[in-house]
Amino acid sequence: MKVLFIWPKGFDTHYVLPLAFGYLTSNLDHSKHEIKIIDCSLHKLTSDKPELRKEISSFCPDIVGVSCWSTTYLEAIKILETVKSIDEDIITAMGGVHATTYPDRTMEHKEIDFLFRGEAEVSFPVFLDELAKEHPNYENVLGLIYRSNSSIINNPPERRDNIDEIKWADYDAIDLEGYINSGYRLHTTIKRNAPVWVTRGCPYRCTFCTAPLQNGKKVRTHSVEYMVRLVKHLYDEKNIRQINIIDDNFTFHTEYAKEFCRAIIALNLKDLRFNTPNGIRAQRTDKELLNLMWEAGWRSLIIAPESGSKKVLKKMQKDLDPDIVPEKVKEIREAGLKCSGFFIIGYPDETLEDMKETVSLIKKCRFNFFFLNNFQPLPGTPLYDELVRKGEIEDGLMPGNFSDGVRAYTPKALRTVNFPKLVLMLYLNLAFREPLNIPYMITQVNPRMIVEKVWVNLKQMILHWGRSKSNKLSEVETKSQIKS
């Protein structure tokens, strides 16, 4: 069977590559299937480009699969429309975060024949075997959503405990070299870097996050032996010198994380560095683990307080007391590690006072760097559903691009806040307060990205100022008309 995977344009290639397709490719039987990947983000191909249409047509696929986040979902739909316009008999499937968290609305699109929720490395090969039969039976294909007699059938997701049964990703198939050469640097200046998954699952209940929906609440780990083999493969065969563990909960099982670090230390691989760019839970560390992480090759850690306001944290269901954060940052820095923080601004029901508490916490913690992220309502999350019920957003609203500073939602109490100005002022405050941090700040974001983000923030700041001035003039005119 000829299988074509298409990665939509819209992913930021400095930070994201199609690792999921690498896993799918390595777990398929290549004696049964011919596999091709078209990476529209890396090669800057939009759905309406003749080159994309030509590539699809020339391959003559039996099935086309796309994977998307909510930010690339609309482009993914357009790609499948293109596929069906070439040949209606081509089977189409969608997977990824958006398909997993928002399946019912997603399946309303007639261009999608099948949808996969969650992990599909094991179930997708089973699906292809069924698809090849004269009378397929999809009931046992875990994670599959499909139509049957005008009904939508939703199979339970794949959640196997022994994830060592899953082969690691095919990095050649997803063109890791092409990504590195085009500037892929996930919070690092080390050129030879690559992402890995070590654990899957998230036990927490944050209302804004999709993680538990994607991989379940149970945190499952690869064996340390499995990971050692992968690390050695990347180091020896791919010349990788920084490994980015992109899990959400690498340190959740603290003793496992320590065992992992000890095994890496024992390898004694020269100049190998590690990073956990998605952040770790501050409470799931201790001094011994932090020291082991430094010895294993970590030079920085990211934690995610998200807010300095206890009221906002309660609404997030973050289960975090912000009062512990400054001491945790101090503990991390005393281990010789730089420390950065993730924060969300513009959260539903957030007020100016709440934002002041966040700013105060950032300053009190003395982070080496911090990331201020605009709140984006993510389809399928508890908070998204709440905002829809309250009529604050429409069902179907997609989040904005995470890099361009444009907000898809702003709480009523903060609609006059100049967010771009706030972000710039806080970064300048950090730079001037601790100028020795400036070189480290540059390592966290690609220098070209810094220029782009500053430019975007300046534009957004000016636009906000212009809108505010226009609104004030309108108010004056309205009051004048009322008086007359």
Secondary structure as UniProt FT lines:
FT   STRAND          2..7
FT   TURN            9..10
FT   TURN            13..15
FT   HELIX           19..26
FT   TURN            30..32
FT   STRAND          34..39
FT   TURN            40..44
FT   TURN            47..48
FT   HELIX           50..59
FT   STRAND          63..67
FT   HELIX           70..72
FT   HELIX           73..86
FT   TURN            88..89
FT   STRAND          91..95
FT   HELIX           97..101
FT   HELIX           103..106
FT   TURN            107..108
FT   TURN            110..111
FT   STRAND          114..116
FT   TURN            121..122
FT   HELIX           123..131
FT   TURN            139..140
FT   TURN            142..143
FT   STRAND          144..148
FT   TURN            149..150
FT   STRAND          151..154
FT   HELIX           163..165
FT   TURN            171..175
FT   HELIX           176..181
FT   TURN            182..183
FT   STRAND          193..196
FT   STRAND          199..200
FT   TURN            207..208
FT   HELIX           211..215
FT   STRAND          220..221
FT   HELIX           224..237
FT   STRAND          242..245
FT   TURN            250..251
FT   HELIX           254..267
FT   TURN            270..271
FT   STRAND          273..275
FT   TURN            277..278
FT   HELIX           282..284
FT   HELIX           287..296
FT   STRAND          300..306
FT   HELIX           310..316
FT   HELIX           322..324
FT   HELIX           325..334
FT   TURN            335..336
FT   STRAND          338..345
FT   TURN            348..349
FT   HELIX           352..365
FT   STRAND          369..374
FT   TURN            379..380
FT   HELIX           382..389
FT   TURN            390..391
FT   TURN            395..396
FT   TURN            402..403
FT   HELIX           412..414
FT   TURN            415..416
FT   HELIX           419..433
FT   HELIX           435..437
FT   HELIX           438..444
FT   HELIX           447..483
//
